[in-house]
Amino acid sequence: MPGVVGLHGGVFGEVATYLPGRRVAGIRITPERAEVHLTLVWGEPVRATAEIVRDVVGELTGVPVFVTVEDVVRTTSLETSLETSSKTSVAGALDGAGATSTAPSIGGSTAGSITAKEIS
């Protein structure tokens, strides 16, 4: 997804989904909610990017989605490989969590929130 460098496991790596034989950092899915923690590219629209992520994950999970922007970095040559790996991780986590393809809609968007942590 444009603007997303990758998933972020949180300050202490506490944000994760555990699947058989692996751990996906940056995503926490429960029956009641989904959390997605991201690293974005500097200069991309933070709120708009987070809203797109929230809507896409909401459609896949069918639960309210809470997006947290953990970090913003300059574009690097690793961006493409990190982006690809994040897409694979998100898809795997959602598949492993029993995600569905429909989501409840409130006023045209999935319920949830978007937060941004301090950017240094």
Phi and psi restraints in degrees (range 20) as a CNS / XPLOR table:
assign (resid 1 and name C) (resid 2 and name N)
       (resid 2 and name CA) (resid 2 and name C) 1.0 -57.3 20.0 2
assign (resid 2 and name N) (resid 2 and name CA)
       (resid 2 and name C) (resid 3 and name N) 1.0 134.8 20.0 2
assign (resid 2 and name C) (resid 3 and name N)
       (resid 3 and name CA) (resid 3 and name C) 1.0 92.5 20.0 2
assign (resid 3 and name N) (resid 3 and name CA)
       (resid 3 and name C) (resid 4 and name N) 1.0 -18.2 20.0 2
assign (resid 3 and name C) (resid 4 and name N)
       (resid 4 and name CA) (resid 4 and name C) 1.0 -98.5 20.0 2
assign (resid 4 and name N) (resid 4 and name CA)
       (resid 4 and name C) (resid 5 and name N) 1.0 120.5 20.0 2
assign (resid 4 and name C) (resid 5 and name N)
       (resid 5 and name CA) (resid 5 and name C) 1.0 -83.7 20.0 2
assign (resid 5 and name N) (resid 5 and name CA)
       (resid 5 and name C) (resid 6 and name N) 1.0 -40.6 20.0 2
assign (resid 5 and name C) (resid 6 and name N)
       (resid 6 and name CA) (resid 6 and name C) 1.0 176.4 20.0 2
assign (resid 6 and name N) (resid 6 and name CA)
       (resid 6 and name C) (resid 7 and name N) 1.0 -178.9 20.0 2
assign (resid 6 and name C) (resid 7 and name N)
       (resid 7 and name CA) (resid 7 and name C) 1.0 -82.4 20.0 2
assign (resid 7 and name N) (resid 7 and name CA)
       (resid 7 and name C) (resid 8 and name N) 1.0 154.6 20.0 2
assign (resid 7 and name C) (resid 8 and name N)
       (resid 8 and name CA) (resid 8 and name C) 1.0 -129.4 20.0 2
assign (resid 8 and name N) (resid 8 and name CA)
       (resid 8 and name C) (resid 9 and name N) 1.0 127.3 20.0 2
assign (resid 8 and name C) (resid 9 and name N)
       (resid 9 and name CA) (resid 9 and name C) 1.0 -79.6 20.0 2
assign (resid 9 and name N) (resid 9 and name CA)
       (resid 9 and name C) (resid 10 and name N) 1.0 3.2 20.0 2
assign (resid 9 and name C) (resid 10 and name N)
       (resid 10 and name CA) (resid 10 and name C) 1.0 92.1 20.0 2
assign (resid 10 and name N) (resid 10 and name CA)
       (resid 10 and name C) (resid 11 and name N) 1.0 171.1 20.0 2
assign (resid 10 and name C) (resid 11 and name N)
       (resid 11 and name CA) (resid 11 and name C) 1.0 -57.2 20.0 2
assign (resid 11 and name N) (resid 11 and name CA)
       (resid 11 and name C) (resid 12 and name N) 1.0 -41.5 20.0 2
assign (resid 11 and name C) (resid 12 and name N)
       (resid 12 and name CA) (resid 12 and name C) 1.0 -111.4 20.0 2
assign (resid 12 and name N) (resid 12 and name CA)
       (resid 12 and name C) (resid 13 and name N) 1.0 14.2 20.0 2
assign (resid 12 and name C) (resid 13 and name N)
       (resid 13 and name CA) (resid 13 and name C) 1.0 73.9 20.0 2
assign (resid 13 and name N) (resid 13 and name CA)
       (resid 13 and name C) (resid 14 and name N) 1.0 22.4 20.0 2
assign (resid 13 and name C) (resid 14 and name N)
       (resid 14 and name CA) (resid 14 and name C) 1.0 -79.7 20.0 2
assign (resid 14 and name N) (resid 14 and name CA)
       (resid 14 and name C) (resid 15 and name N) 1.0 -14.8 20.0 2
assign (resid 14 and name C) (resid 15 and name N)
       (resid 15 and name CA) (resid 15 and name C) 1.0 -94.6 20.0 2
assign (resid 15 and name N) (resid 15 and name CA)
       (resid 15 and name C) (resid 16 and name N) 1.0 110.6 20.0 2
assign (resid 15 and name C) (resid 16 and name N)
       (resid 16 and name CA) (resid 16 and name C) 1.0 -162.4 20.0 2
assign (resid 16 and name N) (resid 16 and name CA)
       (resid 16 and name C) (resid 17 and name N) 1.0 157.8 20.0 2
assign (resid 16 and name C) (resid 17 and name N)
       (resid 17 and name CA) (resid 17 and name C) 1.0 -115.3 20.0 2
assign (resid 17 and name N) (resid 17 and name CA)
       (resid 17 and name C) (resid 18 and name N) 1.0 132.9 20.0 2
assign (resid 17 and name C) (resid 18 and name N)
       (resid 18 and name CA) (resid 18 and name C) 1.0 -101.6 20.0 2
assign (resid 18 and name N) (resid 18 and name CA)
       (resid 18 and name C) (resid 19 and name N) 1.0 123.1 20.0 2
assign (resid 18 and name C) (resid 19 and name N)
       (resid 19 and name CA) (resid 19 and name C) 1.0 -118.2 20.0 2
assign (resid 19 and name N) (resid 19 and name CA)
       (resid 19 and name C) (resid 20 and name N) 1.0 164.6 20.0 2
assign (resid 19 and name C) (resid 20 and name N)
       (resid 20 and name CA) (resid 20 and name C) 1.0 -55.6 20.0 2
assign (resid 20 and name N) (resid 20 and name CA)
       (resid 20 and name C) (resid 21 and name N) 1.0 116.2 20.0 2
assign (resid 20 and name C) (resid 21 and name N)
       (resid 21 and name CA) (resid 21 and name C) 1.0 80.7 20.0 2
assign (resid 21 and name N) (resid 21 and name CA)
       (resid 21 and name C) (resid 22 and name N) 1.0 2.4 20.0 2
assign (resid 21 and name C) (resid 22 and name N)
       (resid 22 and name CA) (resid 22 and name C) 1.0 -159.8 20.0 2
assign (resid 22 and name N) (resid 22 and name CA)
       (resid 22 and name C) (resid 23 and name N) 1.0 165.9 20.0 2
assign (resid 22 and name C) (resid 23 and name N)
       (resid 23 and name CA) (resid 23 and name C) 1.0 -127.3 20.0 2
assign (resid 23 and name N) (resid 23 and name CA)
       (resid 23 and name C) (resid 24 and name N) 1.0 130.6 20.0 2
assign (resid 23 and name C) (resid 24 and name N)
       (resid 24 and name CA) (resid 24 and name C) 1.0 -108.8 20.0 2
assign (resid 24 and name N) (resid 24 and name CA)
       (resid 24 and name C) (resid 25 and name N) 1.0 106.4 20.0 2
assign (resid 24 and name C) (resid 25 and name N)
       (resid 25 and name CA) (resid 25 and name C) 1.0 -74.2 20.0 2
assign (resid 25 and name N) (resid 25 and name CA)
       (resid 25 and name C) (resid 26 and name N) 1.0 142.7 20.0 2
assign (resid 25 and name C) (resid 26 and name N)
       (resid 26 and name CA) (resid 26 and name C) 1.0 98.0 20.0 2
assign (resid 26 and name N) (resid 26 and name CA)
       (resid 26 and name C) (resid 27 and name N) 1.0 -6.6 20.0 2
assign (resid 26 and name C) (resid 27 and name N)
       (resid 27 and name CA) (resid 27 and name C) 1.0 -133.4 20.0 2
assign (resid 27 and name N) (resid 27 and name CA)
       (resid 27 and name C) (resid 28 and name N) 1.0 131.5 20.0 2
assign (resid 27 and name C) (resid 28 and name N)
       (resid 28 and name CA) (resid 28 and name C) 1.0 -128.6 20.0 2
assign (resid 28 and name N) (resid 28 and name CA)
       (resid 28 and name C) (resid 29 and name N) 1.0 120.5 20.0 2
assign (resid 28 and name C) (resid 29 and name N)
       (resid 29 and name CA) (resid 29 and name C) 1.0 -122.6 20.0 2
assign (resid 29 and name N) (resid 29 and name CA)
       (resid 29 and name C) (resid 30 and name N) 1.0 128.7 20.0 2
assign (resid 29 and name C) (resid 30 and name N)
       (resid 30 and name CA) (resid 30 and name C) 1.0 -126.2 20.0 2
assign (resid 30 and name N) (resid 30 and name CA)
       (resid 30 and name C) (resid 31 and name N) 1.0 171.9 20.0 2
assign (resid 30 and name C) (resid 31 and name N)
       (resid 31 and name CA) (resid 31 and name C) 1.0 -62.7 20.0 2
assign (resid 31 and name N) (resid 31 and name CA)
       (resid 31 and name C) (resid 32 and name N) 1.0 -22.2 20.0 2
assign (resid 31 and name C) (resid 32 and name N)
       (resid 32 and name CA) (resid 32 and name C) 1.0 -97.0 20.0 2
assign (resid 32 and name N) (resid 32 and name CA)
       (resid 32 and name C) (resid 33 and name N) 1.0 -23.1 20.0 2
assign (resid 32 and name C) (resid 33 and name N)
       (resid 33 and name CA) (resid 33 and name C) 1.0 -162.6 20.0 2
assign (resid 33 and name N) (resid 33 and name CA)
       (resid 33 and name C) (resid 34 and name N) 1.0 164.3 20.0 2
assign (resid 33 and name C) (resid 34 and name N)
       (resid 34 and name CA) (resid 34 and name C) 1.0 -128.1 20.0 2
assign (resid 34 and name N) (resid 34 and name CA)
       (resid 34 and name C) (resid 35 and name N) 1.0 140.0 20.0 2
assign (resid 34 and name C) (resid 35 and name N)
       (resid 35 and name CA) (resid 35 and name C) 1.0 -119.6 20.0 2
assign (resid 35 and name N) (resid 35 and name CA)
       (resid 35 and name C) (resid 36 and name N) 1.0 133.8 20.0 2
assign (resid 35 and name C) (resid 36 and name N)
       (resid 36 and name CA) (resid 36 and name C) 1.0 -126.7 20.0 2
assign (resid 36 and name N) (resid 36 and name CA)
       (resid 36 and name C) (resid 37 and name N) 1.0 121.5 20.0 2
assign (resid 36 and name C) (resid 37 and name N)
       (resid 37 and name CA) (resid 37 and name C) 1.0 -110.9 20.0 2
assign (resid 37 and name N) (resid 37 and name CA)
       (resid 37 and name C) (resid 38 and name N) 1.0 127.6 20.0 2
assign (resid 37 and name C) (resid 38 and name N)
       (resid 38 and name CA) (resid 38 and name C) 1.0 -125.7 20.0 2
assign (resid 38 and name N) (resid 38 and name CA)
       (resid 38 and name C) (resid 39 and name N) 1.0 158.4 20.0 2
assign (resid 38 and name C) (resid 39 and name N)
       (resid 39 and name CA) (resid 39 and name C) 1.0 -113.8 20.0 2
assign (resid 39 and name N) (resid 39 and name CA)
       (resid 39 and name C) (resid 40 and name N) 1.0 128.2 20.0 2
assign (resid 39 and name C) (resid 40 and name N)
       (resid 40 and name CA) (resid 40 and name C) 1.0 -111.4 20.0 2
assign (resid 40 and name N) (resid 40 and name CA)
       (resid 40 and name C) (resid 41 and name N) 1.0 164.0 20.0 2
assign (resid 40 and name C) (resid 41 and name N)
       (resid 41 and name CA) (resid 41 and name C) 1.0 -84.4 20.0 2
assign (resid 41 and name N) (resid 41 and name CA)
       (resid 41 and name C) (resid 42 and name N) 1.0 134.6 20.0 2
assign (resid 41 and name C) (resid 42 and name N)
       (resid 42 and name CA) (resid 42 and name C) 1.0 -56.2 20.0 2
assign (resid 42 and name N) (resid 42 and name CA)
       (resid 42 and name C) (resid 43 and name N) 1.0 135.6 20.0 2
assign (resid 42 and name C) (resid 43 and name N)
       (resid 43 and name CA) (resid 43 and name C) 1.0 96.5 20.0 2
assign (resid 43 and name N) (resid 43 and name CA)
       (resid 43 and name C) (resid 44 and name N) 1.0 -16.3 20.0 2
assign (resid 43 and name C) (resid 44 and name N)
       (resid 44 and name CA) (resid 44 and name C) 1.0 -81.5 20.0 2
assign (resid 44 and name N) (resid 44 and name CA)
       (resid 44 and name C) (resid 45 and name N) 1.0 151.3 20.0 2
assign (resid 44 and name C) (resid 45 and name N)
       (resid 45 and name CA) (resid 45 and name C) 1.0 -70.0 20.0 2
assign (resid 45 and name N) (resid 45 and name CA)
       (resid 45 and name C) (resid 46 and name N) 1.0 112.0 20.0 2
assign (resid 45 and name C) (resid 46 and name N)
       (resid 46 and name CA) (resid 46 and name C) 1.0 -62.3 20.0 2
assign (resid 46 and name N) (resid 46 and name CA)
       (resid 46 and name C) (resid 47 and name N) 1.0 -54.7 20.0 2
assign (resid 46 and name C) (resid 47 and name N)
       (resid 47 and name CA) (resid 47 and name C) 1.0 -62.7 20.0 2
assign (resid 47 and name N) (resid 47 and name CA)
       (resid 47 and name C) (resid 48 and name N) 1.0 -44.9 20.0 2
assign (resid 47 and name C) (resid 48 and name N)
       (resid 48 and name CA) (resid 48 and name C) 1.0 -63.7 20.0 2
assign (resid 48 and name N) (resid 48 and name CA)
       (resid 48 and name C) (resid 49 and name N) 1.0 -41.7 20.0 2
assign (resid 48 and name C) (resid 49 and name N)
       (resid 49 and name CA) (resid 49 and name C) 1.0 -64.4 20.0 2
assign (resid 49 and name N) (resid 49 and name CA)
       (resid 49 and name C) (resid 50 and name N) 1.0 -45.0 20.0 2
assign (resid 49 and name C) (resid 50 and name N)
       (resid 50 and name CA) (resid 50 and name C) 1.0 -63.3 20.0 2
assign (resid 50 and name N) (resid 50 and name CA)
       (resid 50 and name C) (resid 51 and name N) 1.0 -37.3 20.0 2
assign (resid 50 and name C) (resid 51 and name N)
       (resid 51 and name CA) (resid 51 and name C) 1.0 -65.4 20.0 2
assign (resid 51 and name N) (resid 51 and name CA)
       (resid 51 and name C) (resid 52 and name N) 1.0 -39.5 20.0 2
assign (resid 51 and name C) (resid 52 and name N)
       (resid 52 and name CA) (resid 52 and name C) 1.0 -63.9 20.0 2
assign (resid 52 and name N) (resid 52 and name CA)
       (resid 52 and name C) (resid 53 and name N) 1.0 -45.3 20.0 2
assign (resid 52 and name C) (resid 53 and name N)
       (resid 53 and name CA) (resid 53 and name C) 1.0 -60.1 20.0 2
assign (resid 53 and name N) (resid 53 and name CA)
       (resid 53 and name C) (resid 54 and name N) 1.0 -46.2 20.0 2
assign (resid 53 and name C) (resid 54 and name N)
       (resid 54 and name CA) (resid 54 and name C) 1.0 -58.8 20.0 2
assign (resid 54 and name N) (resid 54 and name CA)
       (resid 54 and name C) (resid 55 and name N) 1.0 -44.9 20.0 2
assign (resid 54 and name C) (resid 55 and name N)
       (resid 55 and name CA) (resid 55 and name C) 1.0 -65.8 20.0 2
assign (resid 55 and name N) (resid 55 and name CA)
       (resid 55 and name C) (resid 56 and name N) 1.0 -43.6 20.0 2
assign (resid 55 and name C) (resid 56 and name N)
       (resid 56 and name CA) (resid 56 and name C) 1.0 -65.5 20.0 2
assign (resid 56 and name N) (resid 56 and name CA)
       (resid 56 and name C) (resid 57 and name N) 1.0 -47.8 20.0 2
assign (resid 56 and name C) (resid 57 and name N)
       (resid 57 and name CA) (resid 57 and name C) 1.0 -66.4 20.0 2
assign (resid 57 and name N) (resid 57 and name CA)
       (resid 57 and name C) (resid 58 and name N) 1.0 -36.3 20.0 2
assign (resid 57 and name C) (resid 58 and name N)
       (resid 58 and name CA) (resid 58 and name C) 1.0 -61.5 20.0 2
assign (resid 58 and name N) (resid 58 and name CA)
       (resid 58 and name C) (resid 59 and name N) 1.0 -40.2 20.0 2
assign (resid 58 and name C) (resid 59 and name N)
       (resid 59 and name CA) (resid 59 and name C) 1.0 -64.2 20.0 2
assign (resid 59 and name N) (resid 59 and name CA)
       (resid 59 and name C) (resid 60 and name N) 1.0 -35.2 20.0 2
assign (resid 59 and name C) (resid 60 and name N)
       (resid 60 and name CA) (resid 60 and name C) 1.0 -79.0 20.0 2
assign (resid 60 and name N) (resid 60 and name CA)
       (resid 60 and name C) (resid 61 and name N) 1.0 -33.2 20.0 2
assign (resid 60 and name C) (resid 61 and name N)
       (resid 61 and name CA) (resid 61 and name C) 1.0 -98.8 20.0 2
assign (resid 61 and name N) (resid 61 and name CA)
       (resid 61 and name C) (resid 62 and name N) 1.0 -30.6 20.0 2
assign (resid 61 and name C) (resid 62 and name N)
       (resid 62 and name CA) (resid 62 and name C) 1.0 76.1 20.0 2
assign (resid 62 and name N) (resid 62 and name CA)
       (resid 62 and name C) (resid 63 and name N) 1.0 15.4 20.0 2
assign (resid 62 and name C) (resid 63 and name N)
       (resid 63 and name CA) (resid 63 and name C) 1.0 -126.8 20.0 2
assign (resid 63 and name N) (resid 63 and name CA)
       (resid 63 and name C) (resid 64 and name N) 1.0 161.7 20.0 2
assign (resid 63 and name C) (resid 64 and name N)
       (resid 64 and name CA) (resid 64 and name C) 1.0 -58.7 20.0 2
assign (resid 64 and name N) (resid 64 and name CA)
       (resid 64 and name C) (resid 65 and name N) 1.0 140.7 20.0 2
assign (resid 64 and name C) (resid 65 and name N)
       (resid 65 and name CA) (resid 65 and name C) 1.0 -116.9 20.0 2
assign (resid 65 and name N) (resid 65 and name CA)
       (resid 65 and name C) (resid 66 and name N) 1.0 132.2 20.0 2
assign (resid 65 and name C) (resid 66 and name N)
       (resid 66 and name CA) (resid 66 and name C) 1.0 -115.1 20.0 2
assign (resid 66 and name N) (resid 66 and name CA)
       (resid 66 and name C) (resid 67 and name N) 1.0 116.9 20.0 2
assign (resid 66 and name C) (resid 67 and name N)
       (resid 67 and name CA) (resid 67 and name C) 1.0 -104.8 20.0 2
assign (resid 67 and name N) (resid 67 and name CA)
       (resid 67 and name C) (resid 68 and name N) 1.0 130.6 20.0 2
assign (resid 67 and name C) (resid 68 and name N)
       (resid 68 and name CA) (resid 68 and name C) 1.0 -122.1 20.0 2
assign (resid 68 and name N) (resid 68 and name CA)
       (resid 68 and name C) (resid 69 and name N) 1.0 126.1 20.0 2
assign (resid 68 and name C) (resid 69 and name N)
       (resid 69 and name CA) (resid 69 and name C) 1.0 -89.9 20.0 2
assign (resid 69 and name N) (resid 69 and name CA)
       (resid 69 and name C) (resid 70 and name N) 1.0 109.6 20.0 2
assign (resid 69 and name C) (resid 70 and name N)
       (resid 70 and name CA) (resid 70 and name C) 1.0 -85.9 20.0 2
assign (resid 70 and name N) (resid 70 and name CA)
       (resid 70 and name C) (resid 71 and name N) 1.0 -30.9 20.0 2
assign (resid 70 and name C) (resid 71 and name N)
       (resid 71 and name CA) (resid 71 and name C) 1.0 -155.9 20.0 2
assign (resid 71 and name N) (resid 71 and name CA)
       (resid 71 and name C) (resid 72 and name N) 1.0 156.6 20.0 2
assign (resid 71 and name C) (resid 72 and name N)
       (resid 72 and name CA) (resid 72 and name C) 1.0 -130.4 20.0 2
assign (resid 72 and name N) (resid 72 and name CA)
       (resid 72 and name C) (resid 73 and name N) 1.0 129.0 20.0 2
assign (resid 72 and name C) (resid 73 and name N)
       (resid 73 and name CA) (resid 73 and name C) 1.0 -127.0 20.0 2
assign (resid 73 and name N) (resid 73 and name CA)
       (resid 73 and name C) (resid 74 and name N) 1.0 160.4 20.0 2
assign (resid 73 and name C) (resid 74 and name N)
       (resid 74 and name CA) (resid 74 and name C) 1.0 -70.9 20.0 2
assign (resid 74 and name N) (resid 74 and name CA)
       (resid 74 and name C) (resid 75 and name N) 1.0 152.8 20.0 2
assign (resid 74 and name C) (resid 75 and name N)
       (resid 75 and name CA) (resid 75 and name C) 1.0 -63.1 20.0 2
assign (resid 75 and name N) (resid 75 and name CA)
       (resid 75 and name C) (resid 76 and name N) 1.0 136.5 20.0 2
assign (resid 75 and name C) (resid 76 and name N)
       (resid 76 and name CA) (resid 76 and name C) 1.0 -129.5 20.0 2
assign (resid 76 and name N) (resid 76 and name CA)
       (resid 76 and name C) (resid 77 and name N) 1.0 170.0 20.0 2
assign (resid 76 and name C) (resid 77 and name N)
       (resid 77 and name CA) (resid 77 and name C) 1.0 -69.1 20.0 2
assign (resid 77 and name N) (resid 77 and name CA)
       (resid 77 and name C) (resid 78 and name N) 1.0 -16.5 20.0 2
assign (resid 77 and name C) (resid 78 and name N)
       (resid 78 and name CA) (resid 78 and name C) 1.0 -83.0 20.0 2
assign (resid 78 and name N) (resid 78 and name CA)
       (resid 78 and name C) (resid 79 and name N) 1.0 -8.1 20.0 2
assign (resid 78 and name C) (resid 79 and name N)
       (resid 79 and name CA) (resid 79 and name C) 1.0 -53.4 20.0 2
assign (resid 79 and name N) (resid 79 and name CA)
       (resid 79 and name C) (resid 80 and name N) 1.0 -47.3 20.0 2
assign (resid 79 and name C) (resid 80 and name N)
       (resid 80 and name CA) (resid 80 and name C) 1.0 -62.8 20.0 2
assign (resid 80 and name N) (resid 80 and name CA)
       (resid 80 and name C) (resid 81 and name N) 1.0 -44.0 20.0 2
assign (resid 80 and name C) (resid 81 and name N)
       (resid 81 and name CA) (resid 81 and name C) 1.0 -68.9 20.0 2
assign (resid 81 and name N) (resid 81 and name CA)
       (resid 81 and name C) (resid 82 and name N) 1.0 -37.2 20.0 2
assign (resid 81 and name C) (resid 82 and name N)
       (resid 82 and name CA) (resid 82 and name C) 1.0 -67.0 20.0 2
assign (resid 82 and name N) (resid 82 and name CA)
       (resid 82 and name C) (resid 83 and name N) 1.0 -39.9 20.0 2
assign (resid 82 and name C) (resid 83 and name N)
       (resid 83 and name CA) (resid 83 and name C) 1.0 -61.1 20.0 2
assign (resid 83 and name N) (resid 83 and name CA)
       (resid 83 and name C) (resid 84 and name N) 1.0 -44.9 20.0 2
assign (resid 83 and name C) (resid 84 and name N)
       (resid 84 and name CA) (resid 84 and name C) 1.0 -63.1 20.0 2
assign (resid 84 and name N) (resid 84 and name CA)
       (resid 84 and name C) (resid 85 and name N) 1.0 -44.1 20.0 2
assign (resid 84 and name C) (resid 85 and name N)
       (resid 85 and name CA) (resid 85 and name C) 1.0 -65.8 20.0 2
assign (resid 85 and name N) (resid 85 and name CA)
       (resid 85 and name C) (resid 86 and name N) 1.0 -36.1 20.0 2
assign (resid 85 and name C) (resid 86 and name N)
       (resid 86 and name CA) (resid 86 and name C) 1.0 -65.7 20.0 2
assign (resid 86 and name N) (resid 86 and name CA)
       (resid 86 and name C) (resid 87 and name N) 1.0 -42.1 20.0 2
assign (resid 86 and name C) (resid 87 and name N)
       (resid 87 and name CA) (resid 87 and name C) 1.0 -61.2 20.0 2
assign (resid 87 and name N) (resid 87 and name CA)
       (resid 87 and name C) (resid 88 and name N) 1.0 -42.2 20.0 2
assign (resid 87 and name C) (resid 88 and name N)
       (resid 88 and name CA) (resid 88 and name C) 1.0 -64.0 20.0 2
assign (resid 88 and name N) (resid 88 and name CA)
       (resid 88 and name C) (resid 89 and name N) 1.0 -42.9 20.0 2
assign (resid 88 and name C) (resid 89 and name N)
       (resid 89 and name CA) (resid 89 and name C) 1.0 -65.2 20.0 2
assign (resid 89 and name N) (resid 89 and name CA)
       (resid 89 and name C) (resid 90 and name N) 1.0 -43.4 20.0 2
assign (resid 89 and name C) (resid 90 and name N)
       (resid 90 and name CA) (resid 90 and name C) 1.0 -62.3 20.0 2
assign (resid 90 and name N) (resid 90 and name CA)
       (resid 90 and name C) (resid 91 and name N) 1.0 -47.7 20.0 2
assign (resid 90 and name C) (resid 91 and name N)
       (resid 91 and name CA) (resid 91 and name C) 1.0 -61.1 20.0 2
assign (resid 91 and name N) (resid 91 and name CA)
       (resid 91 and name C) (resid 92 and name N) 1.0 -42.6 20.0 2
assign (resid 91 and name C) (resid 92 and name N)
       (resid 92 and name CA) (resid 92 and name C) 1.0 -65.5 20.0 2
assign (resid 92 and name N) (resid 92 and name CA)
       (resid 92 and name C) (resid 93 and name N) 1.0 -41.0 20.0 2
assign (resid 92 and name C) (resid 93 and name N)
       (resid 93 and name CA) (resid 93 and name C) 1.0 -67.0 20.0 2
assign (resid 93 and name N) (resid 93 and name CA)
       (resid 93 and name C) (resid 94 and name N) 1.0 -41.8 20.0 2
assign (resid 93 and name C) (resid 94 and name N)
       (resid 94 and name CA) (resid 94 and name C) 1.0 -68.4 20.0 2
assign (resid 94 and name N) (resid 94 and name CA)
       (resid 94 and name C) (resid 95 and name N) 1.0 -40.9 20.0 2
assign (resid 94 and name C) (resid 95 and name N)
       (resid 95 and name CA) (resid 95 and name C) 1.0 -63.3 20.0 2
assign (resid 95 and name N) (resid 95 and name CA)
       (resid 95 and name C) (resid 96 and name N) 1.0 -44.3 20.0 2
assign (resid 95 and name C) (resid 96 and name N)
       (resid 96 and name CA) (resid 96 and name C) 1.0 -69.7 20.0 2
assign (resid 96 and name N) (resid 96 and name CA)
       (resid 96 and name C) (resid 97 and name N) 1.0 -22.1 20.0 2
assign (resid 96 and name C) (resid 97 and name N)
       (resid 97 and name CA) (resid 97 and name C) 1.0 -91.5 20.0 2
assign (resid 97 and name N) (resid 97 and name CA)
       (resid 97 and name C) (resid 98 and name N) 1.0 5.3 20.0 2
assign (resid 97 and name C) (resid 98 and name N)
       (resid 98 and name CA) (resid 98 and name C) 1.0 75.4 20.0 2
assign (resid 98 and name N) (resid 98 and name CA)
       (resid 98 and name C) (resid 99 and name N) 1.0 34.1 20.0 2
assign (resid 98 and name C) (resid 99 and name N)
       (resid 99 and name CA) (resid 99 and name C) 1.0 -64.9 20.0 2
assign (resid 99 and name N) (resid 99 and name CA)
       (resid 99 and name C) (resid 100 and name N) 1.0 150.1 20.0 2
assign (resid 99 and name C) (resid 100 and name N)
       (resid 100 and name CA) (resid 100 and name C) 1.0 -113.7 20.0 2
assign (resid 100 and name N) (resid 100 and name CA)
       (resid 100 and name C) (resid 101 and name N) 1.0 172.7 20.0 2
assign (resid 100 and name C) (resid 101 and name N)
       (resid 101 and name CA) (resid 101 and name C) 1.0 -96.4 20.0 2
assign (resid 101 and name N) (resid 101 and name CA)
       (resid 101 and name C) (resid 102 and name N) 1.0 5.8 20.0 2
assign (resid 101 and name C) (resid 102 and name N)
       (resid 102 and name CA) (resid 102 and name C) 1.0 -120.6 20.0 2
assign (resid 102 and name N) (resid 102 and name CA)
       (resid 102 and name C) (resid 103 and name N) 1.0 148.2 20.0 2
assign (resid 102 and name C) (resid 103 and name N)
       (resid 103 and name CA) (resid 103 and name C) 1.0 -135.2 20.0 2
assign (resid 103 and name N) (resid 103 and name CA)
       (resid 103 and name C) (resid 104 and name N) 1.0 145.3 20.0 2
assign (resid 103 and name C) (resid 104 and name N)
       (resid 104 and name CA) (resid 104 and name C) 1.0 -67.5 20.0 2
assign (resid 104 and name N) (resid 104 and name CA)
       (resid 104 and name C) (resid 105 and name N) 1.0 146.6 20.0 2
assign (resid 104 and name C) (resid 105 and name N)
       (resid 105 and name CA) (resid 105 and name C) 1.0 -122.9 20.0 2
assign (resid 105 and name N) (resid 105 and name CA)
       (resid 105 and name C) (resid 106 and name N) 1.0 136.1 20.0 2
assign (resid 105 and name C) (resid 106 and name N)
       (resid 106 and name CA) (resid 106 and name C) 1.0 -123.1 20.0 2
assign (resid 106 and name N) (resid 106 and name CA)
       (resid 106 and name C) (resid 107 and name N) 1.0 111.3 20.0 2
assign (resid 106 and name C) (resid 107 and name N)
       (resid 107 and name CA) (resid 107 and name C) 1.0 59.9 20.0 2
assign (resid 107 and name N) (resid 107 and name CA)
       (resid 107 and name C) (resid 108 and name N) 1.0 31.6 20.0 2
assign (resid 107 and name C) (resid 108 and name N)
       (resid 108 and name CA) (resid 108 and name C) 1.0 89.2 20.0 2
assign (resid 108 and name N) (resid 108 and name CA)
       (resid 108 and name C) (resid 109 and name N) 1.0 -3.7 20.0 2
assign (resid 108 and name C) (resid 109 and name N)
       (resid 109 and name CA) (resid 109 and name C) 1.0 -137.5 20.0 2
assign (resid 109 and name N) (resid 109 and name CA)
       (resid 109 and name C) (resid 110 and name N) 1.0 154.1 20.0 2
assign (resid 109 and name C) (resid 110 and name N)
       (resid 110 and name CA) (resid 110 and name C) 1.0 -69.9 20.0 2
assign (resid 110 and name N) (resid 110 and name CA)
       (resid 110 and name C) (resid 111 and name N) 1.0 138.9 20.0 2
assign (resid 110 and name C) (resid 111 and name N)
       (resid 111 and name CA) (resid 111 and name C) 1.0 -64.3 20.0 2
assign (resid 111 and name N) (resid 111 and name CA)
       (resid 111 and name C) (resid 112 and name N) 1.0 145.8 20.0 2
assign (resid 111 and name C) (resid 112 and name N)
       (resid 112 and name CA) (resid 112 and name C) 1.0 156.0 20.0 2
assign (resid 112 and name N) (resid 112 and name CA)
       (resid 112 and name C) (resid 113 and name N) 1.0 -167.5 20.0 2
assign (resid 112 and name C) (resid 113 and name N)
       (resid 113 and name CA) (resid 113 and name C) 1.0 -144.9 20.0 2
assign (resid 113 and name N) (resid 113 and name CA)
       (resid 113 and name C) (resid 114 and name N) 1.0 166.1 20.0 2
assign (resid 113 and name C) (resid 114 and name N)
       (resid 114 and name CA) (resid 114 and name C) 1.0 -129.0 20.0 2
assign (resid 114 and name N) (resid 114 and name CA)
       (resid 114 and name C) (resid 115 and name N) 1.0 128.9 20.0 2
assign (resid 114 and name C) (resid 115 and name N)
       (resid 115 and name CA) (resid 115 and name C) 1.0 -129.0 20.0 2
assign (resid 115 and name N) (resid 115 and name CA)
       (resid 115 and name C) (resid 116 and name N) 1.0 157.0 20.0 2
assign (resid 115 and name C) (resid 116 and name N)
       (resid 116 and name CA) (resid 116 and name C) 1.0 -129.9 20.0 2
assign (resid 116 and name N) (resid 116 and name CA)
       (resid 116 and name C) (resid 117 and name N) 1.0 130.3 20.0 2
assign (resid 116 and name C) (resid 117 and name N)
       (resid 117 and name CA) (resid 117 and name C) 1.0 -82.8 20.0 2
assign (resid 117 and name N) (resid 117 and name CA)
       (resid 117 and name C) (resid 118 and name N) 1.0 168.3 20.0 2
assign (resid 117 and name C) (resid 118 and name N)
       (resid 118 and name CA) (resid 118 and name C) 1.0 -56.5 20.0 2
assign (resid 118 and name N) (resid 118 and name CA)
       (resid 118 and name C) (resid 119 and name N) 1.0 133.2 20.0 2
assign (resid 118 and name C) (resid 119 and name N)
       (resid 119 and name CA) (resid 119 and name C) 1.0 -104.9 20.0 2
assign (resid 119 and name N) (resid 119 and name CA)
       (resid 119 and name C) (resid 120 and name N) 1.0 122.2 20.0 2
